[in-house]
Amino acid sequence: MTIETEREADGRWLAEVLEIAGALTYGATREQAIAGAKALALRVMAERLEQGEEVPDLAGVFSVAA
């Protein structure tokens, strides 16, 4: 999965998992935002697996875009 990050005008960092709609988090640092996005994506995927829904390929779980 790909995580894209962006620094907001107020200094916060936004991290979004591109393959999972709505999986975005904010953090005081880039690392905090990425950690939150990973945790959220894993929760979403776990819920989907439990419900028998499709999940993105888990082979390379995460990659962080520069």
Protein Blocks (a to p, Z undefined) as FASTA:
>chain_A
ZZdddddfkopacdddfklghiacddfbfklmmmmmmmmmmmmmmmmmmnopacddfklm
pacdZZ
